[in-house]
Amino acid sequence: MHPLANNPITGNNPISEGEKTLTKDELINAVVKTCKDDNLTKRLAGDVVDAAFENISKAIKKEKRFAYPSFGTFTVRTRKARKGRNPQTGEEIKIKASKTVGFKPAPTLKNSL
């Protein structure tokens, strides 16, 4: 089963619609809809979502990880320099070492998929 099938947040079934990604606007609408406070506006919910992601980003940069119980852990991962190929010419190229963010889902989330 697709992880977003019959998604209670978006209320749609991306299997029949093709692959679908939850957009920022849809996330904000879902937060407003599921919040128990009737006074929560879309603008305020948008500010809260932006602030949450900004603080998650800061935590990942500073602490090199961010964990949220029942969801998962984001960690900074280092990729080693390696050789690759230009797909158009087949020419061998050097790919520099880089950092990226990895995600490991919590068992609760993983088992729900």
DAGI-V549012 format. One record per backbone hydrogen bond with DSSP energy under -1.0 kcal/mol. CO is the residue of the C=O (numbers start at 0). NH is the residue of the N-H. If there is no record, write none. Layout:
[[CO/NH] [CO/NH]]
//
This chain:
[[1/4] [3/6] [6/10] [11/6] [12/16] [22/26] [23/27] [24/28] [25/29] [26/30] [27/31] [28/32] [29/33] [30/34] [36/39] [40/44] [41/45] [42/46] [43/47] [44/48] [45/49] [46/50] [47/51] [48/52] [49/53] [50/54] [51/55] [52/56] [53/57] [54/58] [55/59] [56/60] [57/61] [58/62] [59/63] [63/75] [65/73] [67/70] [67/71] [70/105] [71/67] [72/103] [73/65] [74/101] [76/99] [78/97] [81/94] [83/92] [85/89] [90/85] [92/83] [94/81] [97/78] [99/76] [101/74] [103/72] [105/109] [106/110] [109/112]]
//
